[in-house]
């Protein structure tokens, strides 16, 4: 997009500020809502809270600037700032990606690696003809040890530009560092972050050697089903006998991400049902993306019970796999980092795994054929493992118990002109450290109803939810949308309409955040904060 003149920018900022004040007061936007989508619409926004930052000196570093039009990665180097405190001792580090694109383009997946560590994974919004600007922020303080020295930079948002798909993704990534706060303890960032894989790879047969004094070990996996094939919509896959355009093995749509150490399952997780901005109907996400679509959250696995084993100074094999994916089928990316906290007062920490309980996932599929085909899928898995470590502050016993459930109800007509499904996934974990309990309960929901009528009009009514109880804090992020357009015609003949909304609520001791957004035909009609 052409950069606006100073006068244009000032006028645009003033107009946006006045519109924001009107929307925040709960009044209608000054912009008239069109009867259908035009060639331009509001820039992408989300209801998620902004990242809180301290009131200390801030230093900004540009990490990458690139125009992605193919699959050539951006490579460069990074050097930390020197004016905001000692490297690796910052109070917070915030990543920001700004992008713009116009014309016609699919949604695209991208990543940013610094020093081989994947620090950010994203997908892109689909543009209007006139163009959009968007930005994403992420707290990356946990990677501050990696960021404390000069590193290589590798970034890619794979793209295709031709006579039809004209959108070039123009992006810039910066890191802002905040100096330490007085009278505040340093952040509890890991002492090391060990990349096992990067880019878009799946971690298979990776060699891991941890420091011999490791006392806490987490693995984070940026697991995404993608690539435009059936695994992008893995929750819609059916069993072979169900006769559907996306089929899987007997597990049907059941998916589970597992981390194994030396061939033994050491962690399990339910993947989040990401819906990228071209999924189901692009007009659903023209302004408000699905939760986590622009900032893909990694799955976290607590491997601390295995620390005694991993501390033996030898290389161990780590594999990441996705249960339910047919053998030999691609479509999943799972770049992995290992986060390690070390004992500051002991060079070697010994220990052992003391108990281990794990069975195969219990998956059930019930299929009924007829004028409306119906597949009901249920799944459950559980892992419980305990281990101890002899640290400088005494023996520490850690027990990790994790339980997953899946419930999917999928109904469709033989021609798939009606295609409806609901899904709910739970991922509950309790970590007990010398009797102290830390609980994390995640609950994901998806409800989509798609119909194609005799005039070839596709209508999709959809809701997506990302819910969590993180200790005493409750998070509820819910999106709802209703979009209709004509298939198989030029963009200007689609006569697309859509209403969408998102409400993000966060409650807990001393915390209250409640933000609602709503749109019609790409126009932001509601922007209300209640806390």
URBEL-V143743 format. One record per backbone hydrogen bond with DSSP energy under -0.5 kcal/mol. CO is the residue of the C=O (numbers start at 1). NH is the residue of the N-H. Records with the same first field share a line. If there is no record, write none. Layout:
CO->NH / NH
This chain:
5->9
6->10
7->11
8->12
9->13
10->14
11->15
12->16
13->17
14->18
15->19
16->20
17->21
18->22
19->23
20->24
21->25
22->27
23->26 / 527
39->130
45->289
54->56
57->179
59->177
61->63 / 175
64->173
66->68 / 171
67->69
68->169
69->161
70->159
71->73
74->155
76->153
78->151
85->84
86->89
92->178
93->140
94->176
95->138
96->98 / 174
97->136
98->172
99->134
100->170
101->132
102->104
104->167
108->124
109->158
110->122
111->156
112->119 / 120
113->154
114->117
117->114 / 119
120->112
121->296
122->110
128->103
132->101
134->99
136->97
138->95 / 140
140->143
141->144
143->146 / 147
144->148
145->148
146->149
151->78
152->115
153->76
154->113
155->74
156->111
164->166
165->162
168->170
169->68 / 171
170->100
171->66
172->98
173->63 / 64
174->96
175->61 / 177
176->94
177->59
178->91 / 92
181->184
187->189
192->340
193->195
194->338
198->201
201->334
202->204
203->320
206->208 / 318
208->316
211->214
212->349
213->343
216->341
217->303 / 304
218->339
219->301
220->337
221->223 / 299
222->335
224->226 / 333
229->232
230->233
231->234
233->236
234->237
238->248
239->242
240->243
245->247
246->238
249->252
251->254
256->258 / 323
257->269
258->321
259->266 / 267
260->262 / 319
261->264
264->261
267->259
269->257
272->274
274->276
276->279
279->281
281->284
282->285
283->286
287->45 / 289
290->293
293->123
299->221
301->219 / 303
303->306
304->307
306->310
307->311
309->312
310->210 / 313
316->208
317->262
318->206
319->260
321->258 / 323
322->325
323->256
324->249
326->329
331->226
333->224
334->203
335->222
336->196 / 197
337->220
338->194
339->218
340->191 / 192
341->215 / 216
342->344
343->346
348->350
350->390
352->388
355->386
357->384
361->363
362->380
364->378
366->376
368->374
373->412
374->368
375->377 / 410
376->366
377->408
378->364
379->406
380->362
381->404
382->359
383->402
384->357
385->400
386->354 / 355
387->398
388->352
389->391 / 396
390->350
391->394
394->391
396->389
397->434
398->387
399->401 / 432
400->385
401->430
402->383
403->428
404->381
405->426
406->379
407->424
408->377
409->422
410->375
411->420
412->373
413->416
417->452
418->413
419->450
420->411
421->448
422->409
423->446
424->407
425->444
426->405
427->442
428->403
429->440
430->401 / 432
431->433 / 438
432->399 / 434
433->436
436->433
438->431
439->471
440->429 / 442
441->469
442->427
443->467
444->425
445->465
446->423
447->463
448->421
449->461
450->419
451->459
453->456
456->458 / 487
457->453 / 459
458->485
459->451
460->462 / 483
461->449
462->481
463->447
464->479
465->445
466->477
467->443
468->470 / 475
469->441 / 471
470->473
473->470
474->507
475->468
476->478 / 505
477->466
478->503
479->464
480->501
481->462
482->499
483->460
484->497
485->458
486->489
490->493
491->494
494->486
496->37
497->484
498->521
499->482
500->519
501->480
502->517
503->478 / 505
504->515
505->476
506->513
507->474
508->511
511->508
513->506
514->530 / 531
515->504
516->528
517->502
518->525 / 526
519->500
520->523
522->42
523->520 / 525
526->518
528->516
